[in-house]
Amino acid sequence: MPAENDNESLAAGLYLVATPIGNLQDITLRALAVLRAADLVLAEDTRRTRKLLTHYEIRTSLKSLHDHNEGRLAQRLAERVAAGERMALVSNAGTPLISDPGHSLVRAMLDVGVAVVPIPGPSSLLAALTGSGLPVDRFTFCGFLPRKAGARRRLLESLADEPGTLVFLESPRRLARSLADAAEVLGERPAAVARELTKMHEEFIRGTLPEVAARFADTEVRGEVTVCVAGASVVKTDAASAGKPLDRHDLDRRFAQLLEEGTPRKEALKALARRHGVPRREIYRALLVEEEETR
């Protein structure tokens, strides 16, 4: 482990160094010390990492490590560290291994018995979560949502009963479609979209999922995006705290709207149940009573 202000004491090992997600000032003194003292910095994109190193006048050698070569290089790099080298792994931005390469390398290092040392720092996941206004005591990180709509919706459906806040990464090109799917599958939960975190144009868009989805429906989005959505426990707590019976007329209106939008009847019932935090059978009974009263 490196002693403070003593780069020469850096022991052999693999150091997982968190780097800025936008603002170059968001790097720790310890991270800089490790990057200076390392024999080699492994980076997904050496061009981006070189800009960071140049900014801080760090001249450590760089080597590319990405999804396409990690499996081939991991064992060889682990043997070099076992022989006494000091290596630092960085991602393009933020904390290594979080939706980025590095897992195979870490496993190879551990298999040969060398130290793997995390150097904590910036993370878009934690920055978005803590700034979202949603509960942070329990959360589920889901990485990037699937590109294909069917797979994306199936994943969202599998997460509908997760009690903690849901956190996703998303491409700006797919954000509108993903938010629309989330709104349809998860209902009117509180949500927050964090864009361009730590940068000049950083912004948080907060509201219910349908509101946030509408905000981005016809908007060209740029920059990195992280999405936070309230978990099922928040939906149930909100419904219970209201202490009010189900509004049958409102249910009927929303149910009809979902059907008009092409949502299958069963899925519409599930969506309303999630929104109100009650079993689907209660929604069905309320709608059945509404139908009988209007006959």
C-alpha positions, 0 to 999 in steps of 0.5 A, a space after each residue: 500500500 502506498 504511504 502518503 506522499 511516498 510514491 516509492 513505497 507502492 507495492 507490487 499489485 493491481 490497483 483499480 483506480 477511479 478517474 474523473 467522470 467529467 471534471 478533471 479535478 475530481 481525482 484523489 491525491 492517492 489516485 494520482 500517486 498510484 498513477 505516477 508510481 505504477 510501472 504500467 497503466 491499463 486503459 480501455 481507451 489510451 487516448 482518453 487516459 493520456 489526456 488525464 495523465 498529461 493534465 497532471 504531468 504523469 508519464 507512466 506507460 500506457 497499454 490498452 485493455 478492452 473487451 476484445 483483448 482482456 481474455 488474451 492478456 489477463 494471464 500474461 499481465 498477472 504473471 508480470 505483477 506476480 514477478 514484481 510489477 505494479 499496474 494500475 487499471 482505469 476505465 474511460 471514466 469513473 470506477 473500473 469494472 462498473 459496466 467496463 472491462 477488468 473482471 477477467 484481469 482481476 480474477 487472473 491476478 487473484 488466481 496467481 496470488 497477487 494483491 488487488 487494491 481498489 483506489 476509490 473515487 468518482 462513480 456516475 452510479 453513486 453521483 446520480 443516486 445521491 443526487 436523485 432525491 430517491 432512497 439510497 439505503 437500498 438500491 439495485 444497479 442494473 448496468 446498461 439496459 438491453 438494446 432490443 425492446 423485448 429484452 429490455 421490457 423483460 428485464 424491467 418486468 423482472 425488476 418490478 418488485 425490487 424494493 430498492 431504487 433501480 439505477 441504469 446506465 443508458 445511451 443518449 440515443 436509446 434514452 427516450 425508448 427506454 424511458 417509455 418502456 420503463 413508464 409502461 412497465 413500472 408505472 408512475 414511479 418517481 424517477 430522475 435522469 442525471 446527464 453530464 454529471 460533474 460537467 458544465 451542463 450537468 442536469 437532473 430531470 426529476 418527476 414520475 416516469 411518464 413525466 420524465 419519459 415525455 420530457 425526453 420523447 422528442 429531445 435530442 440527448 447528448 452526453 452520458 446518462 444515468 437513470 434512477 427509478 424508485 423501487 417497489 417499496 416506495 410505491 407501496 409506502 406512498 400508496 399505504 400512506 395515502 390511506 385512501 380507497 382506490 379511486 375507481 373512476 381514475 382507475 377506469 380512465 387510466 385502464 382505458 388509456 392503457 388499452 387504447 395505447 395497445 397495452 394488453 389487458 393483463 399488462 394494464 392491470 399489472 401496471 395499475 397494481 404496481 402504481 398503487 402498490 396493491 395486488 392485481 386482484 384489487 385493481 380487477 375488483 375495483 374495475 369490475 365494480 366500476 363496470 357494474 355501476 355504469 350499467 
